[in-house]
Amino acid sequence: MDGNGRWAQARGLPRVAGHRAGADALRRVVESAPGLGIGVLTLYSFSSDNWQRPAAEVKALMGLFQSYLRMETGRCIAEGVRIRMIGRRDRLAPALQKALAQSEAATAHCRTLEVRIAVDYSSRDAILSAASRLCKGASREEFSRLLGDAPDVDLLIRTGGEQRLSDFLLWECAYAELLFTKRMWPDFGRADLEEAVAEYYSRERRFGRIPEAAAG
C-alpha cells in the first residue's frame, strides 16, 4: 500500500489526503479479491519504522484506521470478510486497540476472505519474537504458528515504484512471486489486481524442483 503521500503531493494536496484516497483503494481491492480466487489478503498499512514519521501524520493515519474499522466492519460481515491484525498492539492508542478487537471478534466467523492488516509491523521483530519462544527441534509449521498462524505468501504486490520488501513478511515470502508496479496505491483498482493475478498464473512455480519434462 505504498505511494499515498507521493500521490497527494503530486496533486498539491496534503499527505493525509493521499492516505484517505488509499483507504478507498483498500475498499476496492477487498471487494475485488474474492472474485479473483484470493482467500487471504495481507495489507502493509503501517510499519514499525513508520513511527519515525511526523507526529501529525501518524496521528492522522491512526485516526483514519480507526474510522475505517468503524465504517467497514458491518460491510465486512455482510460480505463474509474476516479482519485480523498482525503486528504490535501495545503501542496503539487504547481506543484503536478496542476498535481492532471489536472488528476481529465481529468478523471471526467470516470465511469468504481473510484480510490481515499489518499495523506497527516488523517482520524481523516477528521472527525474533517467534524464535525466542521456539522449542529446540520444532518444525517449520510450529514456527509459522508462533508467527501468528502465518500462511505462505503466493503473490506479493508492491505499489509506488519501490522494489524492496521493507521488512514485510520475510518468512512467509520465501517462495512468493514478487510484482512491483509504479502505480501509486490510491490509483490501484480491480483492473490492476486482475492483471497482477494473471501475471502470477503465467509464472512457473517450481519451489526448488525442476520441470517434469526436464526431469524425464
Backbone torsions as a table, in degrees:
resi	resn	phi	psi	omega
1	MET	NA	53.6	-172.1
2	ASP	-102.7	146.9	172.9
3	GLY	110.4	3.3	-177.7
4	ASN	-59.0	-49.5	-176.9
5	GLY	-64.6	-43.6	179.8
6	ARG	-66.6	-35.5	176.1
7	TRP	-59.1	-45.3	-179.6
8	ALA	-67.7	-45.2	-178.3
9	GLN	-62.1	-35.8	178.5
10	ALA	-65.3	-18.8	179.9
11	ARG	-107.1	9.7	179.8
12	GLY	70.1	26.8	-177.6
13	LEU	-109.9	157.3	174.5
14	PRO	-66.7	153.1	-176.4
15	ARG	-57.5	-33.2	-178.7
16	VAL	-63.4	-28.1	176.9
17	ALA	-64.2	-34.8	176.1
18	GLY	-66.4	-37.3	178.3
19	HIS	-67.6	-36.0	176.6
20	ARG	-65.7	-41.8	177.2
21	ALA	-64.9	-33.6	176.9
22	GLY	-63.9	-34.3	177.1
23	ALA	-65.1	-36.1	176.3
24	ASP	-65.6	-40.2	177.7
25	ALA	-63.2	-39.1	177.9
26	LEU	-58.5	-43.6	179.4
27	ARG	-62.0	-43.5	-179.6
28	ARG	-62.1	-43.1	-177.5
29	VAL	-68.4	-42.5	178.9
30	VAL	-62.2	-40.7	179.7
31	GLU	-67.6	-32.0	-175.9
32	SER	-84.3	-28.0	-170.1
33	ALA	-56.7	-49.7	-175.8
34	PRO	-58.5	-38.0	-179.6
35	GLY	-68.1	-13.2	178.6
36	LEU	-103.6	12.3	176.5
37	GLY	81.9	15.7	-179.5
38	ILE	-89.8	127.3	-179.0
39	GLY	-104.8	-27.2	178.3
40	VAL	-132.3	128.7	-178.8
41	LEU	-127.1	116.7	-179.8
42	THR	-108.4	127.7	-173.5
43	LEU	-120.1	125.2	-178.6
44	TYR	-88.6	97.1	-173.4
45	SER	-98.0	-28.9	-177.4
46	PHE	-160.2	114.2	-179.6
47	SER	-86.3	162.8	176.9
48	SER	-61.7	-29.3	178.0
49	ASP	-74.3	-17.7	-178.9
50	ASN	-69.9	-11.7	174.9
51	TRP	-62.5	-17.4	179.9
52	GLN	-78.1	-6.8	178.7
53	ARG	-72.4	165.7	179.3
54	PRO	-53.7	140.2	-175.4
55	ALA	-56.6	-37.7	-178.1
56	ALA	-65.0	-39.0	179.1
57	GLU	-69.4	-40.7	178.0
58	VAL	-61.5	-44.5	179.4
59	LYS	-60.8	-42.3	179.2
60	ALA	-64.5	-40.9	178.9
61	LEU	-61.7	-45.4	-179.2
62	MET	-66.6	-37.6	176.7
63	GLY	-65.5	-38.9	178.6
64	LEU	-66.6	-40.1	178.3
65	PHE	-62.0	-44.6	179.6
66	GLN	-64.7	-41.4	178.5
67	SER	-63.5	-40.5	179.4
68	TYR	-60.5	-45.0	179.0
69	LEU	-61.0	-42.5	-178.7
70	ARG	-64.5	-40.7	-175.6
71	MET	-82.2	-30.0	-170.2
72	GLU	-100.9	-12.9	-176.2
73	THR	-60.6	-43.4	178.5
74	GLY	-60.6	-42.6	177.8
75	ARG	-63.5	-39.9	179.5
76	CYS	-62.3	-42.1	178.2
77	ILE	-60.9	-45.5	-178.3
78	ALA	-63.5	-33.0	-176.3
79	GLU	-99.8	5.7	176.2
80	GLY	74.2	31.1	-177.4
81	VAL	-101.1	122.1	177.4
82	ARG	-91.8	134.1	178.6
83	ILE	-104.2	128.1	173.4
84	ARG	-135.2	145.9	177.4
85	MET	-109.5	140.8	170.2
86	ILE	-120.9	146.7	-176.0
87	GLY	120.1	-178.9	179.8
88	ARG	-76.9	146.2	176.4
89	ARG	-112.9	-20.8	-170.4
90	ASP	-68.0	-19.0	179.8
91	ARG	-95.8	-0.7	177.9
92	LEU	-85.1	153.1	178.0
93	ALA	-61.5	145.1	-179.2
94	PRO	-53.4	-39.0	-179.2
95	ALA	-63.8	-37.6	178.8
96	LEU	-72.2	-39.5	176.2
97	GLN	-58.1	-42.5	-179.8
98	LYS	-65.5	-44.1	179.7
99	ALA	-61.5	-41.0	177.7
100	LEU	-61.9	-48.5	-178.6
101	ALA	-61.2	-39.0	179.6
102	GLN	-66.5	-42.5	179.9
103	SER	-66.4	-41.6	179.0
104	GLU	-62.9	-43.5	-179.4
105	ALA	-66.8	-41.3	-176.9
106	ALA	-68.2	-27.8	-176.8
107	THR	-106.9	7.9	-173.9
108	ALA	-59.9	-25.9	-177.5
109	HIS	-87.4	-7.0	-174.3
110	CYS	-74.9	142.7	-173.5
111	ARG	-131.5	-5.1	-178.0
112	THR	-68.3	-43.2	-177.8
113	LEU	-151.6	137.5	172.8
114	GLU	-105.9	119.6	178.5
115	VAL	-104.5	113.4	178.4
116	ARG	-100.2	118.7	-177.1
117	ILE	-105.1	118.6	-178.7
118	ALA	-88.8	113.1	-179.3
119	VAL	-128.4	134.3	-173.1
120	ASP	47.7	50.8	-172.7
121	TYR	-108.8	136.4	170.9
122	SER	-138.4	121.1	179.5
123	SER	-63.0	-39.8	178.2
124	ARG	-60.7	-43.2	178.4
125	ASP	-64.9	-39.3	179.4
126	ALA	-63.8	-41.8	178.5
127	ILE	-65.5	-43.3	179.3
128	LEU	-62.8	-41.3	179.0
129	SER	-64.3	-43.6	179.5
130	ALA	-66.0	-40.8	-179.3
131	ALA	-63.0	-35.5	-179.1
132	SER	-68.7	-18.7	-179.9
133	ARG	-104.2	-1.5	-172.4
134	LEU	-79.4	132.3	176.4
135	CYS	-80.1	150.4	-179.8
136	LYS	-59.8	131.9	177.5
137	GLY	82.8	8.1	-179.4
138	ALA	-68.9	159.0	-174.8
139	SER	-89.1	170.7	173.7
140	ARG	-60.3	-37.4	-179.4
141	GLU	-63.1	-41.2	178.1
142	GLU	-65.9	-39.7	178.8
143	PHE	-63.4	-42.1	177.9
144	SER	-62.0	-37.8	178.3
145	ARG	-63.5	-41.2	179.5
146	LEU	-67.6	-23.3	175.8
147	LEU	-76.9	-5.2	180.0
148	GLY	110.5	41.3	-176.5
149	ASP	50.8	50.2	-172.3
150	ALA	-80.2	115.1	176.7
151	PRO	-76.8	152.3	175.1
152	ASP	-63.1	144.1	178.5
153	VAL	-88.9	129.2	175.7
154	ASP	-86.4	-44.5	-176.8
155	LEU	-137.1	125.9	174.8
156	LEU	-111.1	123.9	178.8
157	ILE	-111.3	125.7	173.5
158	ARG	-117.2	121.8	177.9
159	THR	-89.5	170.4	171.3
160	GLY	91.0	-2.1	174.2
161	GLY	92.8	-13.3	178.3
162	GLU	-76.6	148.5	-178.3
163	GLN	-124.8	68.0	177.3
164	ARG	-155.2	164.4	-177.4
165	LEU	-87.2	-22.6	176.1
166	SER	52.8	46.0	173.3
167	ASP	64.2	36.4	-177.1
168	PHE	-116.0	118.0	171.7
169	LEU	48.7	49.1	-175.4
170	LEU	-63.9	-40.5	178.5
171	TRP	-69.4	-46.6	-174.2
172	GLU	-69.4	-22.9	-177.0
173	CYS	-93.4	17.9	-176.5
174	ALA	-53.4	-38.7	179.6
175	TYR	-124.5	25.8	178.9
176	ALA	-71.7	145.1	167.6
177	GLU	-80.4	132.4	-176.0
178	LEU	-105.1	134.3	178.3
179	LEU	-134.2	120.7	-179.9
180	PHE	-112.7	131.8	-179.3
181	THR	-129.0	145.8	177.8
182	LYS	-79.1	-10.6	-179.2
183	ARG	-64.9	130.5	177.5
184	MET	-71.0	147.9	-175.9
185	TRP	-54.7	-41.3	-179.6
186	PRO	-61.1	-21.6	179.1
187	ASP	-93.8	-4.4	-175.9
188	PHE	-76.2	131.5	-178.4
189	GLY	-143.4	-165.0	-175.0
190	ARG	-58.4	-43.7	-178.5
191	ALA	-60.9	-38.3	178.5
192	ASP	-66.7	-41.0	179.1
193	LEU	-65.9	-41.7	177.6
194	GLU	-59.8	-43.5	179.4
195	GLU	-63.3	-40.6	179.6
196	ALA	-65.5	-42.3	179.1
197	VAL	-65.3	-40.4	177.5
198	ALA	-62.2	-41.0	177.0
199	GLU	-62.6	-40.8	178.5
200	TYR	-58.6	-46.4	-177.5
201	TYR	-72.1	-16.2	178.3
202	SER	-81.7	-13.1	-176.8
203	ARG	-90.1	149.2	177.4
204	GLU	-92.0	120.3	-176.9
205	ARG	-105.7	112.8	-172.8
206	ARG	-108.2	-20.8	178.8
207	PHE	52.4	42.2	177.5
208	GLY	89.0	-10.8	179.6
209	ARG	-84.9	177.5	173.8
210	ILE	-113.5	154.3	179.4
211	PRO	-57.6	150.6	-177.2
212	GLU	-59.6	-38.0	-178.6
213	ALA	-62.4	-41.9	179.6
214	ALA	-68.2	-35.8	-179.6
215	ALA	-65.2	-32.7	-179.2
216	GLY	-75.3	NA	NA
